[in-house]
């Protein structure tokens, strides 16, 4: 894993490998207590948690790569595990988690095998809930928990106003853009959340899967928004041409090369693209994103999108190696 020291109290944590939804980047806060946010370091998670001995473990949202480490923290540390209010059942009831995700697409058994048997997703038994506001702050450091619903029902981002640092969680500030492949995602809320985060005074942007940004932060947010507009335009155009939903999904919304991927992942990618198509179609039927967010009009006439690469700049000293 890699550690990037942002300030004396903030460290950005990046796993060596984030493939197959088994890890994500996170943040360590060292104040009056040691607090970890989304610190799923993949195979190193257990050793890392045992070495660091956090007092608090915070999950930004229930999705597989973010939620799986909460049970590890529960088993191997004395940390109080915090779950975002509204997502308790996803993280504490495996049956509910499976039914609300893969259930509508008839892939419960395959998804169960992958997420539970393959990735170790387990129920969290001891936990507290947290909500927006300053519930995670302490007397030495201000942590503002932000409601960034849309990617999941209660997705949270974390802002450190004194240092102008923002940990976005899974808000799509990377070359792939926002993800909304479950039925409980909401495109309108995703855009509203992005616009909220874009308005903050931020000098260091930390992401779950896109690295760290210390410049062109507004451009990165615009990239995410424009990707959503391009996907919507692509769906609308293909519908106007008379393509069936199945044909549009096969061509791809988020995953254009599904046919080249072996099972069961091919079925999962099709499932997620189907959900994304459904989200776009419903919104198109109500006038599309610009009807609800006219401020996005400025992005329509911009040059074609180019794949964005995260700028992994290091504002302070960096140390690498196993935790």
HELIX and SHEET records of a PDB file:
HELIX    1   1 UNK A   19  UNK A   21  5                                   3    
HELIX    2   2 UNK A   42  UNK A   44  5                                   3    
HELIX    3   3 UNK A   45  UNK A   52  1                                   8    
HELIX    4   4 UNK A   64  UNK A   76  1                                  13    
HELIX    5   5 UNK A   88  UNK A   92  1                                   5    
HELIX    6   6 UNK A   94  UNK A  101  1                                   8    
HELIX    7   7 UNK A  103  UNK A  105  5                                   3    
HELIX    8   8 UNK A  108  UNK A  112  1                                   5    
HELIX    9   9 UNK A  113  UNK A  118  3                                   6    
HELIX   10  10 UNK A  187  UNK A  198  1                                  12    
HELIX   11  11 UNK A  217  UNK A  240  1                                  24    
HELIX   12  12 UNK A  245  UNK A  251  1                                   7    
HELIX   13  13 UNK A  258  UNK A  260  5                                   3    
HELIX   14  14 UNK A  265  UNK A  285  1                                  21    
HELIX   15  15 UNK A  289  UNK A  292  1                                   4    
HELIX   16  16 UNK A  294  UNK A  296  5                                   3    
HELIX   17  17 UNK A  297  UNK A  300  1                                   4    
SHEET    1   A 8 UNK A 128  UNK A 130  0                                        
SHEET    2   A 8 UNK A  80  UNK A  84  1                                        
SHEET    3   A 8 UNK A  56  UNK A  58  1                                        
SHEET    4   A 8 UNK A  34  UNK A  37  1                                        
SHEET    5   A 8 UNK A  26  UNK A  30 -1                                        
SHEET    6   A 8 UNK A  10  UNK A  14 -1                                        
SHEET    7   A 8 UNK A   2  UNK A   5 -1                                        
SHEET    8   A 8 UNK A 318  UNK A 320 -1                                        
SHEET    1   B 5 UNK A 144  UNK A 147  0                                        
SHEET    2   B 5 UNK A 156  UNK A 160 -1                                        
SHEET    3   B 5 UNK A 165  UNK A 167 -1                                        
SHEET    4   B 5 UNK A 204  UNK A 206  1                                        
SHEET    5   B 5 UNK A 212  UNK A 213 -1                                        
END                                                                             
